[in-house]
Amino acid sequence: MTMAPIPAVALTPVAYFPENYFLENLVVRADGSVLVTTVLQKELWYVPSAKPGTVVSPVLLHTFKHPILGIVEAEPDVIMVSV
C-alpha cells in the first residue's frame, strides 16, 4: 500500500497563553474569533480574530467553580458550556 504524500503546512501562532495552561476545547466562531476552555484553571477565554501574521491577546471571560467538560455554539452567539 502506497502512502499519500504529506502536504506541506505552515503553523502560525495566533495567541499565547500563560505557561502550564491546559487548553482543552474550543469553538471557532463565524467572525474568526475562538472561545477556549482550560481544564486545570476552569476558565473560559476569548481569542479575538487575528489578521494574518499578527498575534492577539486572549481575554479571560469567566472562571468556573467546577471543571469544564465541553463547549458548543448551539446557534450563532448561543454558547453552551458543560461544567
Residue pairs with C-beta under 8 A, 6 or more apart in sequence:
12 52
12 53
13 55
14 34
14 47
14 50
14 55
14 56
15 47
15 50
15 55
15 56
15 57
15 58
16 55
16 58
17 23
17 38
17 45
17 58
20 40
21 38
21 40
21 41
22 38
22 39
22 40
22 41
23 36
23 37
23 38
24 36
24 37
24 38
24 39
24 68
25 36
25 37
25 68
25 70
25 71
26 34
26 35
26 36
26 37
26 71
27 34
27 35
27 71
27 72
27 73
27 79
28 34
29 35
29 73
30 76
31 49
32 49
32 50
33 46
33 47
33 48
33 49
34 46
34 47
35 44
35 45
35 46
35 47
35 61
35 71
35 73
35 79
36 44
36 45
36 46
36 47
36 58
37 43
37 44
37 45
37 68
37 70
37 71
37 81
38 45
38 68
39 67
39 68
41 63
42 63
42 64
42 65
42 66
42 67
42 68
42 83
43 60
43 61
43 62
43 63
43 64
43 68
44 60
44 61
44 62
44 63
44 64
44 68
44 71
44 81
45 58
45 59
45 60
45 61
46 58
46 59
46 61
47 56
47 58
47 59
48 56
48 59
49 56
50 56
64 81
64 83
65 83
66 83
67 83
68 81
68 82
68 83
69 82
69 83
70 81
70 82
71 79
71 80
71 81
71 82
72 79
72 80
73 79
73 80
74 80
